[in-house]
Amino acid sequence: MAQKGVQLDRETFSCSICLDLLKDPVAIPCGHSYCMDCIKRHWDREDKKKVYSCPQCRQSFKPRPVLLKNTMLADLVEKLKKPGLEEDPADHCYAGAEDVACDFCTGRKLRACKSCLICLLSYCEKHLQSHFDVAQLKKHKLVEPSKKLQENICSRHEEVMKLFCRTDQQSICSLCSVDEHKGHDTVSAAAERTERQRELEGSRLNIQQRIQDGEKEVKLLQQEVKAFNGSADKAVEDSEKMFTELIRLMEKRSSDVKQQLRSQQKREMSRAKEFQKKLKQEISELKRRDAELKLLSHTEDHTQFLLSYPSSLSALSEATHSSSINIRPLSYFEDVTAALSAVRDKLQDVLREEWTNVSPTEVDVLLPAAEPTTRAGFLRYSQEITLDPNTAHTELLLSEGSRKVTFMKEQSYSSHPDRFTDWPQVLSRESLTGRCYWEVERRGRAVFVSVSYKNIRRAGEGTECLFGYNDKSWALEFKQNSYSFTYNNSKIPVSGPLSSRVGVYLDHRAGILSFYSVSETMTLLHRVQTTFTQPLHAGLLVCDAAELCKLK
């Protein structure tokens, strides 16, 4: 019991602001005690109003009371700081620094469980009970504990702000409505809340719909990715099988040829050995006959010589010649090697010519990227483009690293089949695929900014060679005072802010070609949606000069 009594004393001598034991305790005129620093900070925040209140009982003082340390209370607090005292097992019920404290608790405050929007006070379970028992309090609006209740008080009139000024879009009190907001469109806070709640619900429905749409797209994308992965796995598996079959076939052919060559080698070696054996036998026989004849030639008895001579000259067997066994010449193996070399070359040609059909083209599984809306977004796709001197008309001079083109007297270009012969046009070196962006600066009267297939005609005065006047090129003509777009000999006027610079955005795979007027902002002039069947090249037709801008 004694320990419990000590704990109650600790609660009694705690500051209701910092919820700790009093430090340099002071008593203010209403009788409540606080840490000197805590009450000073509290009143410092009220300096503007020049009215100072007690945080517990709300009693106001004017002027600001002078604070003196209560020495007796300070001694009592020091005694309570002796070591060995245990924490109250009910500490978890008390309000911490992050909690909303009950405004009615004295001493150490409990955590609030509700805040009242009418009273503008927060209550623990004990002090909230009156809101359930008293008829007048039952009508009050209770909400989750909030530290922002004082924001509901008008800073000027110290009244609850129950109205909303639609003219100034702010919450006001009743005195504000007849003062600085007089004549404004004012409604009750509840009415404005109802209207805003309706808008909020509409926004939520829109967000929820977008969430559903996004989830459907994610599901669809997941299905496409799954199907794509399955297709890729099957293609890898099939390709491995086919390459394995090709390798096995080549290995079998290699084994067959090797076996054939070795068999031929074995046969010819066997025949050569037989021929060699026969020759050795003939040589041995001839040597024996030669020895007999030599011996006969040295016989001194003429009669005996003549008697032996006929038998010594008996007919010799016919000599064996190498041509009689027909050994294949070395050219046989050279012929086989040459034949295999021809097969290898043919196979390489087939692989080289057909590989573009075997090699899978790049597939974009993801949904098409949206076209950028800012210049910074477009610059992410900026492409370094240079002009090809082999395509430039002879009266066009290229400079600035082949980015600038100027119409002037004839240049000393060599003859080239890619050169435009009659229109002052030039194409880019680089082919354009995927997503890319570039800008063209006009210098002078007019420029045709174009994209074109490489197989556009180059020679002749006809429209088949002129950018925009055939089905192989698209062109935006921009002059000092107007724009127009041309494709396949069909020309349409284009409106937009006049500028000396035009931006071109190309999404080759999606079939999008867009032209923008570029100044402080970007304005869409014209967009084409089509299907591009070949890589494109940037093109320029100039009357004076134009330059591909350096964007990186």
C-alpha positions as CSV (number, residue, x, y, z in Angstrom):
1,M,0.0,0.0,0.0
2,A,2.9,2.3,0.8
3,Q,4.3,1.8,-2.7
4,K,1.0,2.7,-4.3
5,G,0.8,5.8,-2.2
6,V,4.2,7.0,-3.4
7,Q,3.0,6.4,-7.0
8,L,0.0,8.6,-6.5
9,D,2.3,11.3,-5.1
10,R,4.3,11.0,-8.4
11,E,1.2,11.6,-10.4
12,T,0.3,14.6,-8.2
13,F,3.7,16.3,-8.7
14,S,3.8,15.8,-12.5
15,C,3.7,18.6,-15.0
16,S,0.6,18.3,-17.2
17,I,2.5,19.8,-20.1
18,C,5.6,17.6,-20.3
19,L,4.0,14.8,-18.2
20,D,7.2,14.4,-16.1
21,L,8.0,15.3,-12.6
22,L,8.0,19.0,-12.0
23,K,11.3,20.8,-12.7
24,D,11.7,24.2,-11.0
25,P,8.0,24.1,-10.1
26,V,5.9,27.3,-10.2
27,A,2.2,27.8,-9.2
28,I,0.2,30.2,-11.4
29,P,-2.7,32.4,-10.1
30,C,-5.4,29.7,-10.7
31,G,-3.5,27.3,-8.4
32,H,-2.1,24.8,-11.0
33,S,1.5,24.0,-11.0
34,Y,3.9,23.5,-13.9
35,C,7.6,23.3,-14.7
36,M,8.9,26.9,-15.1
37,D,10.2,26.3,-18.6
38,C,7.0,24.5,-19.7
39,I,4.6,27.3,-18.7
40,K,7.0,29.9,-20.1
41,R,7.0,28.2,-23.5
42,H,3.2,27.9,-23.4
43,W,2.8,31.6,-22.7
44,D,5.4,32.6,-25.2
45,R,3.1,31.2,-27.9
46,E,0.3,33.4,-26.6
47,D,2.3,36.6,-26.6
48,K,0.5,37.9,-29.7
49,K,-2.9,37.8,-28.1
50,K,-1.5,39.4,-24.8
51,V,-3.9,37.0,-22.9
52,Y,-2.3,34.1,-21.0
53,S,-4.3,31.0,-20.0
54,C,-3.9,27.9,-17.8
55,P,-3.5,24.8,-20.0
56,Q,-5.7,22.8,-17.6
57,C,-8.6,25.0,-16.5
58,R,-8.4,27.6,-19.4
59,Q,-8.5,30.5,-16.9
60,S,-7.0,33.7,-18.5
61,F,-4.7,36.2,-17.0
62,K,-3.8,39.7,-18.1
63,P,-1.0,40.9,-17.8
64,R,1.3,37.9,-17.9
65,P,1.9,36.6,-14.4
66,V,5.3,36.8,-12.8
67,L,6.7,33.3,-12.1
68,L,8.5,32.4,-8.9
69,K,9.9,29.0,-8.0
70,N,7.9,27.2,-5.3
71,T,10.7,25.9,-3.1
72,M,8.5,23.7,-0.9
73,L,7.1,21.9,-4.0
74,A,10.6,21.6,-5.4
75,D,11.8,19.8,-2.2
76,L,8.9,17.4,-2.4
77,V,9.7,16.6,-6.0
78,E,13.3,16.0,-5.2
79,K,12.3,13.4,-2.5
80,L,10.2,11.6,-5.1
81,K,13.2,11.3,-7.4
82,K,14.9,8.8,-5.0
83,P,15.9,5.5,-6.8
84,G,14.0,2.3,-6.3
85,L,10.5,3.4,-7.2
86,E,8.9,1.1,-9.8
87,E,6.9,2.1,-12.8
88,D,3.2,2.2,-12.5
89,P,1.8,-0.9,-14.3
90,A,-0.9,1.4,-15.7
91,D,1.7,3.6,-17.5
92,H,0.5,2.5,-20.8
93,C,-2.8,4.3,-20.1
94,Y,-1.1,7.6,-19.8
95,A,-0.6,10.0,-22.8
96,G,2.9,10.0,-24.3
97,A,4.5,12.7,-26.4
98,E,2.8,11.4,-29.6
99,D,-0.6,10.8,-28.0
100,V,-3.6,13.2,-27.6
101,A,-4.0,13.9,-23.8
102,C,-7.4,14.1,-22.0
103,D,-8.1,17.8,-21.4
104,F,-10.0,17.1,-18.2
105,C,-7.4,14.9,-16.4
106,T,-5.5,16.6,-13.6
107,G,-2.0,15.7,-12.7
108,R,-0.6,13.1,-15.1
109,K,-3.1,12.9,-18.0
110,L,-4.6,9.8,-19.6
111,R,-4.7,9.2,-23.3
112,A,-7.8,10.6,-25.0
113,C,-10.1,8.1,-26.7
114,K,-12.3,10.8,-28.5
115,S,-12.3,14.4,-29.4
116,C,-15.5,16.6,-29.4
117,L,-15.9,19.0,-32.4
118,I,-18.4,21.0,-30.4
119,C,-16.6,21.3,-27.1
120,L,-13.2,21.4,-28.9
121,L,-11.8,19.2,-26.1
122,S,-10.4,15.7,-26.0
123,Y,-11.6,13.1,-23.4
124,C,-10.3,9.8,-21.9
125,E,-12.9,7.0,-21.4
126,K,-13.7,8.2,-17.8
127,H,-14.3,11.9,-18.7
128,L,-16.1,11.0,-22.0
129,Q,-18.9,9.2,-20.2
130,S,-20.9,12.5,-19.7
131,H,-21.3,12.7,-23.5
132,F,-23.2,9.4,-23.3
133,D,-25.2,10.3,-20.2
134,V,-26.2,14.0,-20.6
135,A,-28.9,14.6,-23.2
136,Q,-27.5,17.9,-24.5
137,L,-24.0,16.3,-24.9
138,K,-25.3,13.3,-26.8
139,K,-25.8,15.6,-29.8
140,H,-22.1,16.6,-29.9
141,K,-20.0,15.2,-32.7
142,L,-17.3,12.9,-31.4
143,V,-14.3,12.0,-33.6
144,E,-11.0,10.1,-33.2
145,P,-8.5,12.0,-30.9
146,S,-7.1,15.0,-32.7
147,K,-4.3,17.5,-31.8
148,K,-5.7,19.9,-34.4
149,L,-8.9,21.0,-32.5
150,Q,-7.6,24.5,-32.0
151,E,-7.4,24.9,-35.7
152,N,-11.2,25.0,-35.6
153,I,-11.1,28.3,-33.6
154,C,-11.1,31.6,-35.4
155,S,-7.7,33.2,-34.6
156,R,-9.3,36.7,-34.8
157,H,-12.6,36.2,-32.9
158,E,-11.8,33.1,-30.7
159,E,-15.0,31.5,-32.0
160,V,-15.6,28.1,-33.5
161,M,-15.5,28.3,-37.3
162,K,-18.9,26.8,-38.4
163,L,-19.2,28.6,-41.7
164,F,-17.3,28.4,-45.0
165,C,-16.7,31.4,-47.4
166,R,-16.9,30.1,-50.9
167,T,-15.7,33.5,-52.2
168,D,-12.4,33.3,-50.4
169,Q,-12.4,29.5,-50.1
170,Q,-11.8,29.5,-46.3
171,S,-13.5,28.5,-43.0
172,I,-14.8,31.4,-41.0
173,C,-16.8,32.0,-37.8
174,S,-20.2,33.8,-37.5
175,L,-18.5,37.1,-36.7
176,C,-16.3,36.9,-39.8
177,S,-19.4,36.5,-41.9
178,V,-20.7,40.0,-40.8
179,D,-17.2,41.5,-40.8
180,E,-14.5,41.1,-43.5
181,H,-16.6,38.4,-45.3
182,K,-19.8,40.5,-45.4
183,G,-21.6,40.0,-48.7
184,H,-19.6,37.0,-49.6
185,D,-21.1,33.6,-50.7
186,T,-21.1,31.8,-47.3
187,V,-22.6,28.4,-46.3
188,S,-22.4,26.2,-43.3
189,A,-19.4,24.1,-42.9
190,A,-21.7,21.0,-43.1
191,A,-23.2,22.1,-46.4
192,E,-19.7,22.8,-47.9
193,R,-18.6,19.4,-46.5
194,T,-21.5,17.7,-48.3
195,E,-20.6,19.4,-51.6
196,R,-16.9,18.6,-51.2
197,Q,-17.8,15.1,-50.1
198,R,-19.7,14.6,-53.3
199,E,-16.7,15.8,-55.3
200,L,-14.4,13.6,-53.2
201,E,-16.6,10.6,-53.9
202,G,-16.6,11.5,-57.6
203,S,-12.7,11.7,-57.5
204,R,-12.6,8.4,-55.7
205,L,-14.9,6.7,-58.2
206,N,-12.6,8.1,-61.0
207,I,-9.5,6.8,-59.1
208,Q,-11.1,3.4,-58.5
209,Q,-12.1,3.2,-62.1
210,R,-8.5,4.0,-63.1
211,I,-7.3,1.4,-60.6
212,Q,-9.6,-1.2,-62.2
213,D,-8.5,-0.3,-65.7
214,G,-4.8,-0.4,-64.6
215,E,-5.3,-3.8,-62.9
216,K,-7.0,-5.1,-66.1
217,E,-4.0,-3.7,-68.2
218,V,-1.6,-5.3,-65.7
219,K,-3.4,-8.6,-66.0
220,L,-3.5,-8.4,-69.8
221,L,0.2,-7.5,-69.8
222,Q,1.0,-10.4,-67.5
223,Q,-0.9,-12.7,-69.8
224,E,0.9,-11.3,-72.8
225,V,4.3,-11.7,-71.1
226,K,3.4,-15.2,-70.0
227,A,2.4,-16.1,-73.6
228,F,5.5,-14.4,-74.9
229,N,7.7,-16.2,-72.5
230,G,6.0,-19.5,-73.4
231,S,6.5,-18.8,-77.1
232,A,10.1,-17.8,-76.5
233,D,10.8,-21.0,-74.5
234,K,9.2,-23.2,-77.2
235,A,11.2,-21.4,-79.9
236,V,14.4,-21.9,-77.9
237,E,13.5,-25.6,-77.4
238,D,12.6,-26.1,-81.1
239,S,15.8,-24.3,-82.2
240,E,17.9,-26.4,-80.0
241,K,16.3,-29.6,-81.4
242,M,16.8,-28.3,-85.0
243,F,20.4,-27.3,-84.4
244,T,21.0,-30.7,-82.7
245,E,19.5,-32.4,-85.8
246,L,21.7,-30.3,-88.1
247,I,24.8,-31.0,-85.9
248,R,23.9,-34.8,-85.9
249,L,23.5,-34.7,-89.7
250,M,26.8,-32.9,-90.2
251,E,28.5,-35.3,-87.8
252,K,27.0,-38.3,-89.7
253,R,28.1,-36.8,-93.0
254,S,31.5,-36.2,-91.5
255,S,31.7,-39.7,-90.3
256,D,30.6,-41.1,-93.6
257,V,33.1,-39.1,-95.5
258,K,35.9,-40.1,-93.1
259,Q,34.9,-43.8,-93.3
260,Q,34.8,-43.5,-97.1
261,L,38.2,-42.0,-97.3
262,R,39.7,-44.5,-94.9
263,S,38.1,-47.5,-96.7
264,Q,39.5,-46.2,-100.0
265,Q,42.9,-45.7,-98.3
266,K,42.7,-49.3,-96.9
267,R,41.8,-50.8,-100.3
268,E,44.5,-49.0,-102.1
269,M,47.1,-49.9,-99.5
270,S,46.1,-53.6,-99.7
271,R,46.5,-53.6,-103.4
272,A,49.8,-51.7,-103.2
273,K,51.1,-54.3,-100.7
274,E,50.1,-57.2,-103.1
275,F,51.8,-55.4,-106.0
276,Q,54.9,-54.8,-103.8
277,K,55.1,-58.5,-102.8
278,K,54.8,-59.6,-106.5
279,L,57.5,-57.2,-107.5
280,K,59.8,-58.5,-104.8
281,Q,59.2,-62.1,-105.9
282,E,60.0,-61.2,-109.5
283,I,63.1,-59.4,-108.4
284,S,64.2,-62.4,-106.4
285,E,63.7,-64.7,-109.4
286,L,65.5,-62.4,-111.7
287,K,68.5,-62.2,-109.4
288,R,68.6,-66.1,-109.2
289,R,68.5,-66.3,-113.1
290,D,71.2,-63.6,-113.3
291,A,73.4,-65.6,-110.9
292,E,73.0,-68.7,-113.0
293,L,73.8,-66.9,-116.2
294,K,76.8,-65.3,-114.6
295,L,78.0,-68.7,-113.5
296,L,77.5,-70.1,-117.1
297,S,79.3,-67.2,-118.5
298,H,82.4,-68.2,-116.6
299,T,82.4,-71.9,-117.7
300,E,85.6,-72.7,-119.6
301,D,84.4,-75.9,-121.1
302,H,82.9,-74.9,-124.4
303,T,81.0,-78.1,-124.9
304,Q,79.5,-77.9,-121.4
305,F,78.6,-74.2,-122.1
306,L,76.7,-75.1,-125.2
307,L,74.9,-78.0,-123.6
308,S,73.7,-75.7,-120.7
309,Y,72.9,-72.6,-122.7
310,P,69.5,-73.5,-124.2
311,S,68.0,-74.4,-120.8
312,S,69.5,-71.2,-119.2
313,L,67.7,-69.0,-121.7
314,S,64.2,-70.3,-121.0
315,A,61.5,-67.7,-121.4
316,L,61.2,-65.2,-118.5
317,S,57.7,-64.4,-117.1
318,E,56.2,-61.1,-118.2
319,A,57.3,-58.2,-116.1
320,T,54.8,-56.6,-113.8
321,H,54.2,-52.8,-114.3
322,S,52.6,-50.4,-111.8
323,S,49.9,-49.5,-114.3
324,S,48.6,-53.0,-114.1
325,I,47.1,-52.6,-110.5
326,N,45.5,-49.1,-111.2
327,I,46.1,-47.4,-107.8
328,R,43.9,-44.3,-107.5
329,P,46.0,-41.1,-107.9
330,L,46.3,-38.5,-105.1
331,S,43.9,-36.2,-106.9
332,Y,41.1,-38.4,-105.7
333,F,41.5,-37.0,-102.1
334,E,41.9,-33.5,-103.5
335,D,38.6,-33.9,-105.4
336,V,36.8,-35.0,-102.2
337,T,38.3,-32.0,-100.3
338,A,37.2,-29.6,-103.1
339,A,33.7,-31.1,-103.1
340,L,33.4,-30.6,-99.4
341,S,34.6,-27.0,-99.7
342,A,31.9,-26.3,-102.3
343,V,29.3,-27.7,-99.9
344,R,30.6,-25.6,-97.1
345,D,30.4,-22.4,-99.2
346,K,26.9,-23.2,-100.3
347,L,25.8,-23.8,-96.7
348,Q,27.4,-20.5,-95.6
349,D,25.5,-18.7,-98.4
350,V,22.2,-20.2,-97.4
351,L,22.8,-19.3,-93.8
352,R,23.8,-15.8,-94.7
353,E,20.8,-15.2,-97.0
354,E,18.2,-16.8,-94.9
355,W,19.4,-15.8,-91.4
356,T,17.3,-12.6,-91.5
357,N,14.2,-14.9,-91.7
358,V,15.5,-17.2,-89.0
359,S,16.7,-14.5,-86.6
360,P,13.6,-13.2,-84.6
361,T,12.9,-9.5,-85.0
362,E,12.7,-7.3,-82.0
363,V,9.3,-7.5,-80.3
364,D,8.0,-4.9,-77.9
365,V,5.9,-6.8,-75.4
366,L,5.1,-3.7,-73.3
367,L,2.2,-1.4,-74.2
368,P,3.2,1.5,-76.6
369,A,4.9,4.3,-74.8
370,A,2.9,7.5,-74.7
371,E,4.2,10.4,-76.7
372,P,6.1,12.9,-74.5
373,T,4.3,16.1,-73.5
374,T,7.3,18.3,-72.6
375,R,10.5,19.2,-74.5
376,A,12.5,17.5,-71.8
377,G,10.5,14.4,-72.5
378,F,11.2,14.6,-76.2
379,L,14.9,15.2,-75.6
380,R,15.2,11.7,-74.0
381,Y,14.8,10.4,-77.6
382,S,17.1,12.9,-79.3
383,Q,19.0,11.5,-82.2
384,E,22.3,12.7,-83.6
385,I,21.6,13.2,-87.3
386,T,24.1,14.2,-90.1
387,L,23.5,14.8,-93.8
388,D,24.8,12.5,-96.5
389,P,26.9,14.4,-99.1
390,N,26.3,11.5,-101.6
391,T,22.6,12.5,-101.7
392,A,23.0,16.3,-101.7
393,H,22.0,18.2,-104.8
394,T,25.0,19.8,-106.5
395,E,23.8,23.3,-105.5
396,L,23.7,22.4,-101.7
397,L,26.7,23.1,-99.5
398,L,27.1,21.0,-96.3
399,S,28.9,22.4,-93.3
400,E,29.0,22.3,-89.5
401,G,29.9,18.7,-89.5
402,S,27.3,17.9,-92.2
403,R,24.4,19.3,-90.1
404,K,23.9,22.6,-91.9
405,V,22.8,22.8,-95.6
406,T,23.0,26.0,-97.7
407,F,21.7,26.7,-101.2
408,M,24.4,28.3,-103.3
409,K,26.4,27.9,-106.5
410,E,27.1,24.4,-107.9
411,Q,29.5,22.3,-105.8
412,S,32.2,20.0,-107.1
413,Y,30.5,16.8,-106.0
414,S,31.4,13.5,-107.8
415,S,28.8,11.6,-109.6
416,H,26.8,9.3,-107.4
417,P,23.6,7.2,-108.0
418,D,22.1,8.4,-104.6
419,R,22.3,12.1,-105.5
420,F,19.2,14.2,-106.1
421,T,19.6,15.7,-109.6
422,D,16.8,18.3,-109.9
423,W,15.4,19.2,-106.5
424,P,17.6,20.9,-103.8
425,Q,17.2,18.1,-101.4
426,V,19.4,16.0,-99.1
427,L,18.9,12.9,-96.9
428,S,20.5,11.9,-93.6
429,R,23.2,9.3,-93.4
430,E,21.5,7.6,-90.5
431,S,18.4,5.4,-90.9
432,L,15.7,6.0,-88.3
433,T,13.9,3.2,-86.5
434,G,12.4,2.9,-83.0
435,R,11.6,6.2,-81.2
436,C,13.7,9.3,-82.1
437,Y,13.5,13.1,-82.0
438,W,15.4,15.9,-83.8
439,E,14.9,19.6,-84.4
440,V,15.5,21.7,-87.6
441,E,16.3,25.5,-87.5
442,R,15.1,27.4,-90.6
443,R,17.5,30.0,-92.0
444,G,15.7,32.1,-94.6
445,R,12.5,31.8,-96.5
446,A,11.3,28.1,-96.5
447,V,12.3,24.6,-95.6
448,F,10.7,21.2,-96.3
449,V,11.3,19.0,-93.2
450,S,10.8,15.5,-94.3
451,V,11.2,11.8,-93.6
452,S,11.6,9.5,-96.5
453,Y,12.2,5.9,-97.5
454,K,15.7,5.3,-98.9
455,N,14.3,4.1,-102.3
456,I,12.7,7.4,-103.2
457,R,13.6,8.3,-106.8
458,R,16.6,10.6,-107.1
459,A,16.8,11.6,-110.8
460,G,14.2,13.7,-112.6
461,E,12.0,16.8,-112.2
462,G,8.9,14.8,-111.5
463,T,7.1,14.7,-108.2
464,E,8.3,11.1,-107.6
465,C,11.5,12.8,-106.4
466,L,10.0,15.7,-104.5
467,F,9.6,15.3,-100.7
468,G,5.9,14.9,-99.8
469,Y,4.6,14.5,-103.3
470,N,4.8,10.7,-103.4
471,D,4.0,7.7,-101.2
472,K,7.6,7.3,-100.1
473,S,8.0,10.6,-98.1
474,W,6.2,12.9,-95.7
475,A,7.0,16.6,-95.5
476,L,6.2,19.7,-93.4
477,E,6.8,22.9,-95.3
478,F,7.4,25.8,-93.0
479,K,7.9,29.3,-94.1
480,Q,8.2,32.6,-92.3
481,N,4.4,33.1,-92.1
482,S,2.8,29.7,-92.7
483,Y,2.9,25.9,-92.4
484,S,1.6,23.1,-94.7
485,F,1.9,19.3,-94.7
486,T,2.2,17.1,-97.8
487,Y,2.0,13.4,-98.4
488,N,1.4,11.5,-101.7
489,N,0.8,14.8,-103.6
490,S,-1.9,15.8,-101.1
491,K,-1.3,19.2,-99.4
492,I,-3.1,20.5,-96.4
493,P,-2.6,23.8,-94.5
494,V,-1.4,23.6,-90.9
495,S,-2.1,26.2,-88.2
496,G,0.2,26.9,-85.2
497,P,2.5,29.4,-83.6
498,L,5.2,30.6,-86.0
499,S,8.7,29.7,-85.1
500,S,12.0,29.3,-86.8
501,R,12.5,25.9,-85.2
502,V,10.5,22.7,-85.8
503,G,10.8,19.5,-83.8
504,V,10.1,16.1,-85.3
505,Y,9.1,13.0,-83.2
506,L,9.1,9.6,-84.8
507,D,7.9,6.3,-83.3
508,H,8.6,4.0,-86.2
509,R,7.1,0.8,-84.6
510,A,3.9,2.6,-83.6
511,G,3.7,4.4,-87.0
512,I,3.6,7.9,-85.4
513,L,5.2,11.0,-87.0
514,S,4.6,14.3,-85.2
515,F,5.8,17.8,-86.1
516,Y,6.0,20.5,-83.3
517,S,6.6,24.2,-83.3
518,V,9.4,24.8,-80.8
519,S,9.8,28.0,-78.8
520,E,9.4,28.5,-75.1
521,T,6.8,25.8,-75.2
522,M,6.1,23.0,-77.7
523,T,2.9,23.1,-79.8
524,L,1.8,20.2,-81.9
525,L,1.4,21.2,-85.6
526,H,0.5,17.9,-87.3
527,R,0.5,14.2,-86.4
528,V,0.5,11.2,-88.8
529,Q,-0.6,7.8,-87.8
530,T,0.3,5.1,-90.4
531,T,2.4,2.0,-90.9
532,F,6.0,2.4,-91.9
533,T,7.2,-0.5,-94.0
534,Q,10.9,0.5,-94.2
535,P,13.5,2.4,-92.2
536,L,13.2,6.1,-92.7
537,H,15.8,8.9,-93.3
538,A,15.5,12.5,-92.3
539,G,15.3,14.9,-95.3
540,L,15.6,18.6,-96.0
541,L,14.7,20.7,-99.0
542,V,16.0,24.3,-98.7
543,C,15.5,27.6,-100.4
544,D,18.2,29.4,-98.4
545,A,19.6,27.3,-95.5
546,A,18.6,25.0,-92.6
547,E,20.4,23.3,-89.8
548,L,19.9,20.1,-87.8
549,C,20.1,21.4,-84.3
550,K,22.6,19.9,-81.8
551,L,20.6,18.7,-78.9
552,K,23.1,16.7,-76.8
